[in-house]
Amino acid sequence: MDLRKLNYFIEVAQRGSITKAAAALRMTQPALSRQIRTFEQEMGWTLLDRGARSIRLTREGEVVLREGRRIQKSVDGGLKRMRQELSGAVIRVGYAPSLGGNLLKAAMGCFVQRHGKARIELRDLSSEEMLSQIRSGELDLMIGVRTDTQDLDWQDLDRKGLLMAVPKDHDLARRRTIQVGEVAGERLLLLSRHDYPEYWESVGAYFQDAGIDAKVAGEFDGIESLGLALQAGLGMALVAENSDVGKGVRLVKMKPEPQGVRVAVGWRNDRALGPITAAFVEELKLHKR
């Protein structure tokens, strides 16, 4: 499909007149008429019912107008995104709030002071969503748990310990530390194994090494929904330190301590980072722990 001719047709269809459309497009009427007829021949449909003094859309013309507008919108959006990305004005970052939220706040505040024209677009996503969107090109960077994937480069930023989140009314909430054996038989809440496979594997290995058959009472698609379940007293959960799981929930150390998670910023290694994106990675490194 010739997008230029599609745009001509849409202009004619919206104005209901080849004469008016030609004036808007700064073309002669015969030239525009030829372009529309060529477009009809290429598409294999009659799009306009031409009367002596007026034109009407055929059924095919109505469909092409409707879908053509969608194509126009999609193309315009794509061109806008290309211009923004090629100018380095937009950095699309996926992140896990419980892992990278505070780090991002600190880094962004300093970064925008030095790069006033840059815009950072944040997306709160699960691990699997971030990996998928990095690979598809929808994200430039992701901040979360470092994985062993071969198609990404990583820069370590932080290491987070895992603590047990316990509803305040639970007997274990008053403890300074909890022995792992004490949670045997307790209702455990976990982040979804589909969305957070590395978390699921880490927590599963911790309880397996302790010889505990963990009783999983629920899986959740993010820290916010997990926090609501904790506040409702539905169980307890291992979460990263400093996680915001809401009021009425205490974070208690475990003995032995679970292996923490490495927090890192990652990007596709088959393409070079743009100068602005690379500068933001450097800013993140300045604020790493």
Helices and strands as residue ranges (DSSP letters): H 3-15, H 18-25, H 29-43, E 48-50, E 55-57, H 59-86, E 90-95, H 97-114, E 119-124, H 127-136, E 141-145, E 152-160, E 162-167, G 171-174, E 177-179, G 180-183, E 187-191, H 197-209, E 215-220, H 223-231, E 237-240, E 249-255, E 261-268, H 275-286
